């Protein structure tokens, strides 16, 4: 289970360091192999490879009416591996698609991560909070 947020910095080559607290789980479960792809919300999805393989089968089974979503998710999917320093390379086309500059936010989403440009995430977070959560909270309590 991945949770929490981490402020990260992409280096000049487009690499980012996976937070230490997640590295062990990613190495032991998937040998540091990950898959990155686009998300319609404007971020990147980062999946451990085994989780992505399950998700990929579900996406491939979408009806023809969801072909554009299939193209987005499967067409942009790129396999990466953590290097010895715990870094992954985010391809230029994925960085461009997500508007990733230098500062990024990595959000744990249980089975995977979302990777956001930090400024874009701040705007999205603010919009989400100002839009209210009442409908969702009707079915959940802390």
DSSP file (Angstrom, degrees, kcal/mol; ACC not computed):
  #  RESIDUE AA STRUCTURE BP1 BP2  ACC     N-H-->O    O-->H-N    N-H-->O    O-->H-N    TCO  KAPPA ALPHA  PHI   PSI    X-CA   Y-CA   Z-CA
    1    1 A X              0   0    0      0, 0.0     2,-0.5     0, 0.0   110,-0.2   0.000 360.0 360.0 360.0 121.1    0.0    0.0    0.0
    2    2 A X  B     +A  110   0A   0    108,-3.1   108,-3.3   110,-0.1     2,-0.3  -0.860 360.0 154.4-101.2 131.8    1.5    3.3   -1.1
    3    3 A X        +     0   0    0     -2,-0.5   106,-0.2   106,-0.2     2,-0.1  -0.956  26.2  50.8-148.8 165.8    0.3    6.4    0.7
    4    4 A X        -     0   0    0    104,-0.5   104,-3.3    -2,-0.3     2,-0.3  -0.134  70.0 -91.0  93.3 169.4    1.6    9.9    1.5
    5    5 A X  E     -B  107   0B   0    102,-0.2     2,-0.4    -2,-0.1   102,-0.2  -0.912  28.7-166.4-122.7 150.2    3.0   12.7   -0.6
    6    6 A X  E     -B  106   0B   0    100,-1.9   100,-2.6    -2,-0.3     2,-0.5  -0.993  17.9-137.8-137.9 127.6    6.6   13.5   -1.4
    7    7 A X  E     +B  105   0B   0     -2,-0.4     2,-0.3    98,-0.2    98,-0.2  -0.756  35.9 179.6 -82.1 126.1    8.0   16.7   -2.9
    8    8 A X  E     -B  104   0B   0     96,-2.9    96,-2.7    -2,-0.5     2,-0.4  -0.802  23.5-139.9-126.7 164.6   10.6   15.7   -5.5
    9    9 A X  E     -B  103   0B   0     -2,-0.3     8,-0.4    94,-0.2     2,-0.3  -0.995  13.0-140.6-128.6 128.3   12.9   17.4   -8.0
   10   10 A X        -     0   0    0     92,-3.1     6,-0.2    -2,-0.4     2,-0.1  -0.688  23.2-134.6 -81.9 137.7   13.6   16.2  -11.5
   11   11 A X    >   -     0   0    0      4,-2.6     3,-2.0    -2,-0.3    -1,-0.1  -0.249  35.7 -86.3 -83.3-179.8   17.2   16.5  -12.5
   12   12 A X  T 3  S+     0   0    0      1,-0.3    -1,-0.1     2,-0.1    -2,-0.0   0.740 129.5  52.5 -61.2 -24.2   18.3   18.0  -15.9
   13   13 A X  T 3  S-     0   0    0      2,-0.1    -1,-0.3     0, 0.0    77,-0.0   0.461 121.7-104.1 -90.6  -1.9   18.0   14.5  -17.5
   14   14 A X  S <  S+     0   0    0     -3,-2.0    76,-2.7     1,-0.3     2,-0.3   0.687  74.7 139.3  87.8  19.3   14.4   14.0  -16.3
   15   15 A X  E     -G   89   0C   0     74,-0.2    -4,-2.6    72,-0.0     2,-0.3  -0.689  30.2-169.7 -95.3 150.2   15.3   11.6  -13.5
   16   16 A X  E     -G   88   0C   0     72,-2.3    72,-2.4    -2,-0.3     2,-0.5  -0.988  23.7-117.8-136.3 150.5   13.7   11.6  -10.1
   17   17 A X  E     -G   87   0C   0     -8,-0.4     2,-0.3    -2,-0.3    70,-0.3  -0.751  25.1-130.2 -88.7 125.0   14.5    9.7   -6.9
   18   18 A X        -     0   0    0     68,-3.0     5,-0.1    -2,-0.5    -1,-0.0  -0.572  41.1 -97.4 -68.6 130.9   11.9    7.4   -5.7
   19   19 A X    >>  -     0   0    0     -2,-0.3     3,-2.1     1,-0.1     4,-1.1  -0.218  28.4-123.3 -54.0 139.2   11.4    8.2   -2.0
   20   20 A X  H >> S+     0   0    0      1,-0.3     4,-0.8     2,-0.2     3,-0.5   0.841 107.8  64.0 -53.0 -39.4   13.3    5.8    0.3
   21   21 A X  H 34 S+     0   0    0      1,-0.2    -1,-0.3     2,-0.1     4,-0.3   0.694 110.1  38.8 -64.2 -17.3   10.2    4.7    2.1
   22   22 A X  H <> S+     0   0    0     -3,-2.1     4,-2.0     2,-0.1    -1,-0.2   0.617  96.3  80.9-103.6 -16.9    8.8    3.2   -1.1
   23   23 A X  H <X S+     0   0    0     -4,-1.1     4,-2.8    -3,-0.5     5,-0.3   0.909  88.4  52.7 -59.8 -46.7   12.0    1.7   -2.6
   24   24 A X  H  X S+     0   0    0     -4,-0.8     4,-3.0     1,-0.2     5,-0.3   0.917 110.9  46.8 -58.9 -45.1   12.1   -1.5   -0.5
   25   25 A X  H  > S+     0   0    0     -4,-0.3     4,-2.1     1,-0.2     5,-0.3   0.895 114.6  47.7 -63.9 -39.0    8.5   -2.4   -1.4
   26   26 A X  H  X S+     0   0    0     -4,-2.0     6,-2.5     2,-0.2     4,-1.6   0.851 115.6  44.3 -71.4 -34.3    9.2   -1.7   -5.1
   27   27 A X  H  X S+     0   0    0     -4,-2.8     4,-1.6     4,-0.3    -2,-0.2   0.922 117.4  43.3 -75.4 -44.7   12.4   -3.6   -5.2
   28   28 A X  H  < S+     0   0    0     -4,-3.0    -2,-0.2    -5,-0.3    -3,-0.2   0.870 123.3  36.8 -70.6 -35.1   11.2   -6.7   -3.2
   29   29 A X  H  < S+     0   0    0     -4,-2.1    -3,-0.2    -5,-0.3    -2,-0.2   0.857 139.8   7.2 -85.8 -35.9    7.8   -6.9   -5.1
   30   30 A X  H >< S-     0   0    0     -4,-1.6     3,-2.0    -5,-0.3    -3,-0.2   0.180  94.8-111.4-136.1  17.3    8.8   -5.9   -8.6
   31   31 A X  T 3< S-     0   0    0     -4,-1.6    -4,-0.3     1,-0.3    -3,-0.1   0.799  77.9 -59.8  54.5  32.2   12.6   -5.7   -8.6
   32   32 A X  T 3  S+     0   0    0     -6,-2.5    50,-2.4     1,-0.3     2,-0.5   0.612  99.0 143.3  75.4  12.3   12.3   -1.9   -9.1
   33   33 A X  E <   +C   81   0B   0     -3,-2.0    16,-2.3    -7,-0.4     2,-0.3  -0.760  22.3 170.1 -90.7 128.3   10.4   -2.3  -12.4
   34   34 A X  E     -CD  80  48B   0     46,-2.8    46,-2.9    -2,-0.5     2,-0.4  -0.857  26.7-141.7-131.4 163.3    7.7    0.3  -12.9
   35   35 A X  E     -CD  79  47B   0     12,-2.5    12,-3.0    -2,-0.3     2,-0.4  -1.000  14.8-163.8-128.4 132.1    5.4    1.5  -15.7
   36   36 A X  E     +CD  78  46B   0     42,-2.7    42,-2.8    -2,-0.4     2,-0.3  -0.897  17.9 156.9-112.2 142.5    4.6    5.2  -16.2
   37   37 A X  E     - D   0  45B   0      8,-1.9     8,-3.0    -2,-0.4    36,-0.1  -0.959  40.5 -85.6-153.9 171.6    1.7    6.4  -18.3
   38   38 A X  E     - D   0  44B   0     34,-0.7     2,-0.4    -2,-0.3     6,-0.2  -0.420  30.1-153.1 -79.0 155.5   -0.6    9.5  -18.8
   39   39 A X    >   -     0   0    0      4,-1.8     3,-2.0    -2,-0.1     4,-0.1  -0.970  24.4-123.4-124.3 144.1   -3.7   10.1  -16.8
   40   40 A X  T 3  S+     0   0    0     -2,-0.4    -1,-0.1     1,-0.3     4,-0.0   0.751 108.3  66.6 -59.3 -23.0   -6.6   12.2  -18.2
   41   41 A X  T 3  S-     0   0    0      1,-0.1    -1,-0.3     2,-0.1     3,-0.1   0.586 122.0-100.5 -76.2  -8.3   -6.4   14.5  -15.2
   42   42 A X  S <  S+     0   0    0     -3,-2.0     2,-0.2     1,-0.4    -2,-0.1   0.478  89.3  99.6 105.5   2.8   -3.0   15.8  -16.3
   43   43 A X  S    S-     0   0    0     73,-0.1    -4,-1.8    -4,-0.1    -1,-0.4  -0.487  71.6-107.7-106.3-177.9   -0.7   13.8  -14.1
   44   44 A X  E     -DE  38 115B   0     71,-2.5    71,-2.9    -6,-0.2     2,-0.4  -0.889  22.6-136.5-108.5 146.7    1.3   10.6  -14.7
   45   45 A X  E     -DE  37 114B   0     -8,-3.0    -8,-1.9    -2,-0.4     2,-0.5  -0.861  14.1-162.1 -99.2 136.7    0.5    7.3  -13.2
   46   46 A X  E     -DE  36 113B   0     67,-2.5    67,-2.4    -2,-0.4     2,-0.4  -0.963  14.0-179.6-124.0 112.2    3.3    5.2  -11.8
   47   47 A X  E     -DE  35 112B   0    -12,-3.0   -12,-2.5    -2,-0.5     2,-0.1  -0.888  34.5-115.8-113.7 139.1    2.6    1.5  -11.3
   48   48 A X  E >>  -D   34   0B   0     63,-0.6     4,-2.5    -2,-0.4     3,-0.5  -0.525  44.2-112.1 -58.8 142.8    4.7   -1.3  -10.0
   49   49 A X  H 3> S+     0   0    0    -16,-2.3     4,-2.4     1,-0.3     5,-0.2   0.862 114.4  51.6 -54.7 -43.8    5.1   -3.6  -13.0
   50   50 A X  H 3> S+     0   0    0    -17,-0.2     4,-1.3     1,-0.2    -1,-0.3   0.888 112.2  46.7 -63.7 -37.6    3.0   -6.4  -11.6
   51   51 A X  H <> S+     0   0    0     -3,-0.5     4,-2.3     1,-0.2    -1,-0.2   0.906 111.1  52.4 -68.3 -41.5    0.1   -4.1  -10.8
   52   52 A X  H  X S+     0   0    0     -4,-2.5     4,-3.6     1,-0.2     5,-0.2   0.893 103.4  57.6 -61.7 -40.0    0.3   -2.4  -14.2
   53   53 A X  H  X S+     0   0    0     -4,-2.4     4,-1.4     1,-0.2    -1,-0.2   0.892 109.3  45.1 -60.4 -39.0    0.1   -5.8  -15.9
   54   54 A X  H  X S+     0   0    0     -4,-1.3     4,-1.5     2,-0.2    -1,-0.2   0.926 115.9  46.5 -66.9 -44.4   -3.2   -6.5  -14.2
   55   55 A X  H  X S+     0   0    0     -4,-2.3     4,-2.5     1,-0.2    -2,-0.2   0.880 107.0  58.2 -65.9 -38.4   -4.4   -3.0  -15.0
   56   56 A X  H  X S+     0   0    0     -4,-3.6     4,-2.6     1,-0.2    -1,-0.2   0.888 103.8  52.3 -60.1 -40.4   -3.3   -3.2  -18.6
   57   57 A X  H  X S+     0   0    0     -4,-1.4     4,-1.0    -5,-0.2    -1,-0.2   0.898 110.1  48.4 -63.0 -40.1   -5.5   -6.3  -19.1
   58   58 A X  H  < S+     0   0    0     -4,-1.5     3,-0.4     2,-0.2    -2,-0.2   0.916 112.5  48.1 -64.5 -43.2   -8.5   -4.4  -17.8
   59   59 A X  H >< S+     0   0    0     -4,-2.5     3,-1.8     1,-0.2    -2,-0.2   0.906 107.6  55.2 -65.5 -41.8   -7.7   -1.4  -20.1
   60   60 A X  H 3< S+     0   0    0     -4,-2.6    -1,-0.2     1,-0.3    -2,-0.2   0.772 104.0  56.8 -62.4 -25.3   -7.3   -3.6  -23.1
   61   61 A X  T 3< S+     0   0    0     -4,-1.0    -1,-0.3    -3,-0.4    -2,-0.2   0.425  78.8 122.6 -88.0   1.2  -10.8   -5.1  -22.4
   62   62 A X  S <  S-     0   0    0     -3,-1.8    -3,-0.0    -4,-0.2     5,-0.0  -0.251  71.3-102.0 -57.8 151.1  -12.5   -1.6  -22.6
   63   63 A X    >   -     0   0    0      1,-0.1     3,-2.3     2,-0.0    -1,-0.1  -0.279  34.4-101.0 -69.7 164.0  -15.2   -1.4  -25.2
   64   64 A X  G >  S+     0   0    0      1,-0.3     3,-1.8     2,-0.2     4,-0.2   0.776 119.5  70.6 -57.0 -27.5  -14.6    0.4  -28.5
   65   65 A X  G 3  S+     0   0    0      1,-0.3    -1,-0.3     2,-0.1     3,-0.2   0.676  97.8  51.3 -65.6 -14.7  -16.4    3.5  -27.1
   66   66 A X  G <> S+     0   0    0     -3,-2.3     4,-2.2     1,-0.2     3,-0.3   0.053  72.4 119.8-107.1  23.5  -13.4    4.0  -24.8
   67   67 A X  H <> S+     0   0    0     -3,-1.8     4,-2.5     1,-0.2     5,-0.2   0.863  71.5  54.9 -59.4 -38.3  -10.8    3.8  -27.5
   68   68 A X  H  > S+     0   0    0     -3,-0.2     4,-1.9     1,-0.2    -1,-0.2   0.893 108.8  48.0 -64.4 -38.3   -9.4    7.3  -26.8
   69   69 A X  H  > S+     0   0    0     -3,-0.3     4,-2.7     2,-0.2     5,-0.3   0.897 110.2  52.5 -68.0 -39.7   -8.8    6.4  -23.2
   70   70 A X  H  X>S+     0   0    0     -4,-2.2     4,-3.0     1,-0.2     5,-0.9   0.924 108.7  50.7 -59.0 -44.3   -7.1    3.2  -24.2
   71   71 A X  H  X5S+     0   0    0     -4,-2.5     4,-1.1     3,-0.2     5,-0.4   0.908 112.4  47.0 -60.8 -41.3   -4.8    5.2  -26.5
   72   72 A X  H  X5S+     0   0    0     -4,-1.9     4,-0.9     3,-0.2   -34,-0.7   0.954 120.9  34.9 -65.4 -50.4   -4.0    7.6  -23.7
   73   73 A X  H  <5S+     0   0    0     -4,-2.7     4,-0.3     2,-0.2    -2,-0.2   0.922 130.9  28.7 -74.8 -46.3   -3.2    4.9  -21.1
   74   74 A X  H ><5S+     0   0    0     -4,-3.0     3,-0.5    -5,-0.3    -3,-0.2   0.857 117.1  56.8 -84.6 -37.1   -1.7    2.2  -23.3
   75   75 A X  H 3<<S+     0   0    0     -4,-1.1    -3,-0.2    -5,-0.9    -2,-0.2   0.801 114.2  38.7 -66.9 -29.1   -0.2    4.3  -26.0
   76   76 A X  T 3< S+     0   0    0     -4,-0.9    -1,-0.2    -5,-0.4    -2,-0.2   0.492  85.8 124.8 -98.0  -4.4    1.9    6.4  -23.5
   77   77 A X    <   -     0   0    0     -3,-0.5     2,-0.4    -4,-0.3   -40,-0.2  -0.327  36.3-177.7 -62.7 132.2    2.8    3.5  -21.2
   78   78 A X  E     -C   36   0B   0    -42,-2.8   -42,-2.7    -2,-0.1     2,-0.4  -0.998  20.9-136.0-134.8 131.1    6.6    3.2  -20.7
   79   79 A X  E     +C   35   0B   0     -2,-0.4     2,-0.3   -44,-0.2   -44,-0.2  -0.685  30.0 173.6 -84.6 135.6    8.4    0.6  -18.7
   80   80 A X  E     -C   34   0B   0    -46,-2.9   -46,-2.8    -2,-0.4     2,-0.4  -0.909  19.8-145.5-135.5 163.9   11.3    1.9  -16.5
   81   81 A X  E     -C   33   0B   0     -2,-0.3     8,-0.3   -48,-0.2   -48,-0.2  -0.994  24.7-113.9-131.4 140.4   13.6    0.4  -13.9
   82   82 A X        -     0   0    0    -50,-2.4     6,-0.2    -2,-0.4     2,-0.1  -0.481  34.0-135.5 -66.6 139.3   15.0    2.1  -10.8
   83   83 A X    >   -     0   0    0      4,-2.3     3,-2.2    -2,-0.2    -1,-0.1  -0.259  36.5 -84.2 -85.4-177.1   18.8    2.5  -11.0
   84   84 A X  T 3  S+     0   0    0      1,-0.3    -1,-0.1     2,-0.1    -2,-0.1   0.742 131.2  54.5 -62.0 -23.5   21.2    1.7   -8.2
   85   85 A X  T 3  S-     0   0    0      2,-0.1    -1,-0.3     0, 0.0    -3,-0.0   0.377 121.0-107.0 -90.7   3.7   20.5    5.2   -6.7
   86   86 A X  S <  S+     0   0    0     -3,-2.2   -68,-3.0     1,-0.3     2,-0.3   0.729  74.9 137.8  79.5  22.4   16.7    4.6   -6.7
   87   87 A X  E     -G   17   0C   0    -70,-0.3    -4,-2.3    -6,-0.1     2,-0.3  -0.706  37.4-159.3-101.8 153.2   16.1    6.9   -9.6
   88   88 A X  E     -G   16   0C   0    -72,-2.4   -72,-2.3    -2,-0.3     2,-0.5  -0.954  18.6-125.8-124.8 150.8   13.7    6.5  -12.5
   89   89 A X  E     -G   15   0C   0     -2,-0.3     2,-0.7    -8,-0.3   -74,-0.2  -0.848  14.7-153.2 -96.7 124.5   13.9    8.3  -15.9
   90   90 A X        -     0   0    0    -76,-2.7     5,-0.1    -2,-0.5   -10,-0.0  -0.887  27.0-122.1 -97.0 116.4   10.7   10.1  -16.9
   91   91 A X    >>  -     0   0    0     -2,-0.7     4,-2.6     1,-0.1     3,-0.5  -0.168  17.9-115.4 -59.5 148.7   10.7   10.2  -20.7
   92   92 A X  H 3> S+     0   0    0      1,-0.2     4,-2.7     2,-0.2     5,-0.2   0.868 114.6  53.9 -54.0 -40.9   10.5   13.6  -22.4
   93   93 A X  H 3> S+     0   0    0      1,-0.2     4,-2.1     2,-0.2    -1,-0.2   0.864 111.0  45.7 -66.5 -33.4    7.1   12.9  -24.0
   94   94 A X  H <> S+     0   0    0     -3,-0.5     4,-1.9     2,-0.2     6,-0.3   0.894 112.0  51.1 -73.7 -39.6    5.6   12.0  -20.6
   95   95 A X  H  X>S+     0   0    0     -4,-2.6     5,-2.4     1,-0.2     4,-0.5   0.929 113.4  46.0 -60.4 -43.8    7.2   15.0  -18.9
   96   96 A X  H ><5S+     0   0    0     -4,-2.7     3,-1.0    -5,-0.2    -2,-0.2   0.924 110.1  53.0 -64.6 -44.6    5.7   17.2  -21.6
   97   97 A X  H 3<5S+     0   0    0     -4,-2.1    -1,-0.2     1,-0.3    -2,-0.2   0.848 116.8  38.5 -60.7 -34.9    2.3   15.6  -21.4
   98   98 A X  H 3<5S-     0   0    0     -4,-1.9    19,-0.5    -5,-0.1    -1,-0.3   0.411 109.1-120.8 -96.8   1.1    2.1   16.1  -17.7
   99   99 A X  T <<5 +     0   0    0     -3,-1.0     2,-0.4    -4,-0.5    -3,-0.2   0.782  48.8 173.6  66.1  25.5    3.7   19.6  -17.8
  100  100 A X      < +     0   0    0     -5,-2.4    -1,-0.2    -6,-0.3     4,-0.1  -0.533   7.2 160.8 -72.7 123.4    6.5   18.3  -15.5
  101  101 A X        -     0   0    0      2,-0.5    -1,-0.1    -2,-0.4     3,-0.1   0.512  63.6 -53.6-104.1-108.2    9.2   20.9  -15.0
  102  102 A X  S    S+     0   0    0      1,-0.2   -92,-3.1   -93,-0.1     2,-0.4   0.815 116.6  61.4-105.7 -47.9   11.6   20.7  -12.1
  103  103 A X  E     +B    9   0B   0    -94,-0.2    15,-2.5   -96,-0.0    -2,-0.5  -0.716  65.4 171.6 -91.5 130.6    9.4   20.5   -9.0
  104  104 A X  E     -BF   8 117B   0    -96,-2.7   -96,-2.9    -2,-0.4     2,-0.4  -0.893  26.2-140.6-134.8 161.3    7.1   17.5   -8.7
  105  105 A X  E     -BF   7 116B   0     11,-2.5    11,-2.9    -2,-0.3     2,-0.5  -0.995  10.4-158.6-124.2 131.3    4.7   15.8   -6.2
  106  106 A X  E     -BF   6 115B   0   -100,-2.6  -100,-1.9    -2,-0.4     2,-0.5  -0.954  11.5-165.9-110.1 121.6    4.4   12.1   -5.9
  107  107 A X  E     -BF   5 114B   0      7,-2.9     7,-2.1    -2,-0.5     2,-0.4  -0.931  17.3-133.5-113.1 125.4    1.2   10.9   -4.2
  108  108 A X  E     - F   0 113B   0   -104,-3.3  -104,-0.5    -2,-0.5     5,-0.2  -0.642  21.7-178.2 -75.3 127.4    0.7    7.4   -3.0
  109  109 A X        -     0   0    0      3,-3.2     2,-1.6    -2,-0.4  -106,-0.2  -0.238  49.8-100.2-122.8  42.1   -2.7    6.1   -4.2
  110  110 A X  B    S+A    2   0A   0   -108,-3.3  -108,-3.1     1,-0.2    -1,-0.1  -0.581 114.2  24.1  78.2 -81.6   -2.7    2.6   -2.5
  111  111 A X  S    S+     0   0    0     -2,-1.6   -63,-0.6  -110,-0.2     2,-0.2   0.580 134.5   4.5 -92.5  -9.9   -1.7    0.4   -5.4
  112  112 A X  E    S-E   47   0B   0   -110,-0.2    -3,-3.2    -3,-0.2     2,-0.3  -0.831  73.1-106.5-154.6-173.2    0.2    3.0   -7.5
  113  113 A X  E     -EF  46 108B   0    -67,-2.4   -67,-2.5    -2,-0.2     2,-0.4  -0.895  11.8-140.9-125.4 156.6    1.3    6.6   -7.5
  114  114 A X  E     -EF  45 107B   0     -7,-2.1    -7,-2.9    -2,-0.3     2,-0.5  -0.967  15.8-156.3-110.7 138.0    0.3    9.8   -9.2
  115  115 A X  E     +EF  44 106B   0    -71,-2.9   -71,-2.5    -2,-0.4     2,-0.3  -0.968  18.7 178.2-118.0 117.9    3.2   12.1  -10.3
  116  116 A X  E     - F   0 105B   0    -11,-2.9   -11,-2.5    -2,-0.5     2,-0.3  -0.860  39.1-109.0-118.4 148.0    2.2   15.8  -10.7
  117  117 A X  E  >  - F   0 104B   0    -19,-0.5     4,-2.8    -2,-0.3   -13,-0.3  -0.644  41.7-125.3 -63.2 133.9    4.0   18.9  -11.6
  118  118 A X  H  > S+     0   0    0    -15,-2.5     4,-2.1    -2,-0.3   -14,-0.1   0.880 106.8  46.3 -58.7 -43.2    4.1   20.7   -8.2
  119  119 A X  H  > S+     0   0    0    -16,-0.3     4,-1.8     2,-0.2    -1,-0.2   0.905 113.9  48.5 -67.2 -40.6    2.4   23.9   -9.4
  120  120 A X  H  > S+     0   0    0      1,-0.2     4,-2.5     2,-0.2    -2,-0.2   0.900 110.5  51.8 -65.7 -40.0   -0.3   22.0  -11.3
  121  121 A X  H  X S+     0   0    0     -4,-2.8     4,-3.3     1,-0.2     5,-0.2   0.912 106.6  53.7 -62.5 -42.2   -0.9   19.8   -8.3
  122  122 A X  H  X S+     0   0    0     -4,-2.1     4,-2.2     1,-0.2    -1,-0.2   0.906 111.5  45.6 -59.5 -42.2   -1.4   22.9   -6.0
  123  123 A X  H  X S+     0   0    0     -4,-1.8     4,-2.4     2,-0.2    -1,-0.2   0.916 114.8  47.5 -66.7 -42.5   -4.0   24.3   -8.4
  124  124 A X  H  X S+     0   0    0     -4,-2.5     4,-2.5     2,-0.2    -2,-0.2   0.912 112.2  49.5 -64.6 -43.5   -5.8   20.9   -8.7
  125  125 A X  H  X S+     0   0    0     -4,-3.3     4,-2.4     2,-0.2     5,-0.2   0.922 111.8  48.3 -62.4 -44.8   -5.7   20.4   -4.9
  126  126 A X  H  X S+     0   0    0     -4,-2.2     4,-2.6    -5,-0.2     5,-0.2   0.917 112.2  48.9 -62.3 -43.9   -7.1   23.9   -4.3
  127  127 A X  H  X S+     0   0    0     -4,-2.4     4,-1.5     1,-0.2    -1,-0.2   0.900 111.5  50.3 -62.8 -40.8   -9.9   23.4   -6.9
  128  128 A X  H  < S+     0   0    0     -4,-2.5     4,-0.4     1,-0.2    -2,-0.2   0.904 113.5  44.3 -65.2 -41.8  -10.8   20.0   -5.4
  129  129 A X  H >< S+     0   0    0     -4,-2.4     3,-0.9     1,-0.2    -2,-0.2   0.881 113.8  49.1 -71.5 -37.8  -11.0   21.4   -1.8
  130  130 A X  H 3< S+     0   0    0     -4,-2.6    -1,-0.2     1,-0.2    -2,-0.2   0.763 103.6  62.3 -73.7 -22.7  -13.0   24.5   -2.9
  131  131 A X  T 3< S-     0   0    0     -4,-1.5    -1,-0.2    -5,-0.2    -2,-0.2   0.612 111.2-122.6 -76.1 -11.3  -15.4   22.3   -4.9
  132  132 A X    <   -     0   0    0     -3,-0.9    -1,-0.1    -4,-0.4    -2,-0.1   0.210  12.9-133.7  85.9 151.9  -16.4   20.6   -1.7
  133  133 A X     >  +     0   0    0     -4,-0.1     4,-2.6     2,-0.1     3,-0.2   0.158  66.3 117.4-122.7  14.3  -16.3   17.0   -0.6
  134  134 A X  H  > S+     0   0    0      1,-0.2     4,-1.0     2,-0.2    -1,-0.1   0.865  72.8  52.0 -58.9 -41.9  -19.8   16.7    0.8
  135  135 A X  H  4 S+     0   0    0      1,-0.2     3,-0.4     2,-0.2     4,-0.3   0.914 114.7  42.9 -62.6 -42.3  -21.2   14.2   -1.6
  136  136 A X  H >4 S+     0   0    0     -3,-0.2     3,-1.5     1,-0.2    -1,-0.2   0.901 110.9  55.6 -68.1 -41.3  -18.3   11.8   -1.0
  137  137 A X  H >< S+     0   0    0     -4,-2.6     3,-1.3     1,-0.3    -1,-0.2   0.635  87.9  77.7 -71.9 -13.8  -18.3   12.3    2.7
  138  138 A X  T 3< S+     0   0    0     -4,-1.0    -1,-0.3    -3,-0.4    -2,-0.2   0.763 102.5  39.6 -62.6 -23.5  -21.9   11.3    3.0
  139  139 A X  T <  S+     0   0    0     -3,-1.5     2,-0.3    -4,-0.3    -1,-0.2   0.172 115.9  54.3-112.1  15.5  -20.8    7.7    2.7
  140  140 A X    <   -     0   0    0     -3,-1.3     2,-0.3    -4,-0.0    -1,-0.1  -0.998  54.3-175.7-151.2 142.0  -17.6    7.9    4.8
  141  141 A X              0   0    0     -2,-0.3    -3,-0.0     1,-0.0    -4,-0.0  -0.967 360.0 360.0-136.7 157.7  -16.7    9.0    8.3
  142  142 A X              0   0    0     -2,-0.3    -1,-0.0     0, 0.0     0, 0.0   0.420 360.0 360.0 -95.5 360.0  -13.4    9.3   10.1
